[in-house]
Amino acid sequence: MAEAKNLGVVGSGQMGSGIAQLGAMHGLHVWLLDTDPTALYRAKKSISSSLQRFVSKGQISQFSLVHYFTWQAACTEALGRLEYTSNIDELRSADFIVEAIVESEDVKKKLFIELDKITKSSAILASNTSSISITRLASATSRPCQVIGMHFMNPPPIMKLVEIVRGADTSDETFHATKALAERFHKTIICSQDHPGFIVNRILMPMINEAFFTLYTGVATKEDIDTGMKLGTNHPIGPLELADFIGLDVCLSIMKVLHAGLGDSKYAPCPLLVQYVDAGRVGRKCGVGVYDYRKGSEPIKASPRL
Ligand SMILES: NC(=O)c1ccc[n+]([C@@H]2O[C@H](COP(=O)([O-])OP(=O)(O)OC[C@H]3O[C@@H](n4cnc5c(N)ncnc54)[C@H](O)[C@@H]3O)[C@@H](O)[C@H]2O)c1
């Protein structure tokens, strides 16, 4: 496959907006699609301020945007390569699409069926899913050999890793095109078999879930759990703070996939995690999760997002 020129990103939440930003920084024309106009508005603001921070820290040059331009001009160029839309038909000419919508197999499958219908036959359909079977998403389309998992870490412009997941029918050509795109974004690649949670979340989410059980059963306060893991195991961020950053709804969805897919009770979501999500306390994105960010009790002084 020729190098991708046009990128479609579906879902403009924390992951989709970051992936769209990466694409624009690296010279791709990007359509960012969301069904929710408010989410698109938020994405536009957050991409613009994130790019400005890259400029003010002098880091935009590392992305090999045309070097004779000033950093500010490079930022303006990148912003000019981004289009925001709620109309899926605008993705028709995309060479490569990354889906980053809600972590639900049913909702993702419906989207893949639609994308399969409207995109050009050569387009690759990648999912940023944290845990869901790529093989099953691929089987909803007429092009399973062009469906792949491309799992960015949060926040995508900063985190160095992309986990690539091949479904049962993913072709070598699709794999190499996906790897080339991740490398164009200066990411390090790891490859996982198509098993629930892949590599990173298979290990990370049970730890976060266990941190919730530790809180739920009264072993310690949230602050001591996070401090224990930061200073005792050299993690840069505590597991409960990290859960708030990822989104408790996303963590719960991943635990459900691990529990159902691996069939072991050790993956059962902690009732406290379930209760927080039921109460709408889904983390930093809504202002309250394990911690309350609305009252200035924020444990993370600076946002990890640049
Ligand atoms: N949050 C993380 O740390 C993280 C990390 C890696 C991967 N992921 C994965 O990325 C995906 C997105 O996660 P997020 O944290 O960005 O979620 P989010 O809740 O911040 O954003 C999801 C966006 O998708 C939109 N959406 C939902 N259904 C849609 C549809 N049918 N068509 C178009 N837009 C739709 C929503 O309006 C919302 O703006 C999930 O699959 C998640 O598992 C998340």
The ligand as an SDF file (V2000), in Angstrom:
LIG
                    3D

 44 48  0  0  0  0  0  0  0  0999 V2000
   -8.8180    6.6220   27.7010 N   0  0  0  0  0  0  0  0  0  0  0  0
   -7.6820    5.9770   27.5100 C   0  0  0  0  0  0  0  0  0  0  0  0
   -6.7130    6.1330   28.2860 O   0  0  0  0  0  0  0  0  0  0  0  0
   -7.5330    5.0290   26.3540 C   0  0  0  0  0  0  0  0  0  0  0  0
   -6.2540    4.5620   26.0050 C   0  0  0  0  0  0  0  0  0  0  0  0
   -6.1050    3.7270   24.9000 C   0  0  0  0  0  0  0  0  0  0  0  0
   -7.2360    3.3420   24.1890 C   0  0  0  0  0  0  0  0  0  0  0  0
   -8.4790    3.8020   24.5530 N   0  0  0  0  0  0  0  0  0  0  0  0
   -9.6180    3.3740   23.7420 C   0  0  0  0  0  0  0  0  0  0  0  0
   -9.9360    4.4370   22.8410 O   0  0  0  0  0  0  0  0  0  0  0  0
  -11.3560    4.4670   22.6040 C   0  0  0  0  0  0  0  0  0  0  0  0
  -11.8830    5.8470   22.9600 C   0  0  0  0  0  0  0  0  0  0  0  0
  -11.5760    6.1140   24.3220 O   0  0  0  0  0  0  0  0  0  0  0  0
  -11.6140    7.6250   24.8670 P   0  0  0  0  0  0  0  0  0  0  0  0
  -11.0250    7.5660   26.2330 O   0  0  0  0  0  0  0  0  0  0  0  0
  -11.0690    8.5630   23.8550 O   0  0  0  0  0  0  0  0  0  0  0  0
  -13.1970    7.8340   25.0020 O   0  0  0  0  0  0  0  0  0  0  0  0
  -14.0080    9.1970   25.1410 P   0  0  0  0  0  0  0  0  0  0  0  0
  -15.2150    8.8610   25.9340 O   0  0  0  0  0  0  0  0  0  0  0  0
  -13.1140   10.3080   25.6050 O   0  0  0  0  0  0  0  0  0  0  0  0
  -14.4250    9.5480   23.6190 O   0  0  0  0  0  0  0  0  0  0  0  0
  -15.2390    8.7280   22.8210 C   0  0  0  0  0  0  0  0  0  0  0  0
  -15.8620    9.6260   21.7390 C   0  0  0  0  0  0  0  0  0  0  0  0
  -16.5000    8.7860   20.7670 O   0  0  0  0  0  0  0  0  0  0  0  0
  -17.6930    9.4500   20.3550 C   0  0  0  0  0  0  0  0  0  0  0  0
  -18.5800    8.4380   19.7680 N   0  0  0  0  0  0  0  0  0  0  0  0
  -19.2500    7.4590   20.4020 C   0  0  0  0  0  0  0  0  0  0  0  0
  -19.9190    6.6900   19.5080 N   0  0  0  0  0  0  0  0  0  0  0  0
  -19.6380    7.2180   18.2680 C   0  0  0  0  0  0  0  0  0  0  0  0
  -20.0000    6.8590   16.9420 C   0  0  0  0  0  0  0  0  0  0  0  0
  -20.7880    5.8100   16.6890 N   0  0  0  0  0  0  0  0  0  0  0  0
  -19.5120    7.5980   15.9190 N   0  0  0  0  0  0  0  0  0  0  0  0
  -18.7130    8.6780   16.1500 C   0  0  0  0  0  0  0  0  0  0  0  0
  -18.3380    9.0630   17.3990 N   0  0  0  0  0  0  0  0  0  0  0  0
  -18.7840    8.3300   18.4340 C   0  0  0  0  0  0  0  0  0  0  0  0
  -18.2310   10.1090   21.6090 C   0  0  0  0  0  0  0  0  0  0  0  0
  -19.1120   11.1720   21.3030 O   0  0  0  0  0  0  0  0  0  0  0  0
  -16.9410   10.5890   22.2880 C   0  0  0  0  0  0  0  0  0  0  0  0
  -16.6150   11.9030   21.9100 O   0  0  0  0  0  0  0  0  0  0  0  0
  -11.9510    3.3170   23.4110 C   0  0  0  0  0  0  0  0  0  0  0  0
  -12.0520    2.1920   22.5980 O   0  0  0  0  0  0  0  0  0  0  0  0
  -10.9000    3.1180   24.5170 C   0  0  0  0  0  0  0  0  0  0  0  0
  -10.9120    1.8070   25.0390 O   0  0  0  0  0  0  0  0  0  0  0  0
   -8.6370    4.6300   25.6090 C   0  0  0  0  0  0  0  0  0  0  0  0
  1  2  1  0
  2  3  2  0
  2  4  1  0
  4  5  1  0
  4 44  2  0
  5  6  2  0
  6  7  1  0
  7  8  2  0
  8  9  1  0
  8 44  1  0
  9 10  1  0
  9 42  1  0
 10 11  1  0
 11 12  1  0
 11 40  1  0
 12 13  1  0
 13 14  1  0
 14 15  2  0
 14 16  1  0
 14 17  1  0
 17 18  1  0
 18 19  2  0
 18 20  1  0
 18 21  1  0
 21 22  1  0
 22 23  1  0
 23 24  1  0
 23 38  1  0
 24 25  1  0
 25 26  1  0
 25 36  1  0
 26 27  1  0
 26 35  1  0
 27 28  2  0
 28 29  1  0
 29 30  1  0
 29 35  2  0
 30 31  1  0
 30 32  2  0
 32 33  1  0
 33 34  2  0
 34 35  1  0
 36 37  1  0
 36 38  1  0
 38 39  1  0
 40 41  1  0
 40 42  1  0
 42 43  1  0
M  CHG  2   8   1  16  -1
M  END
$$$$
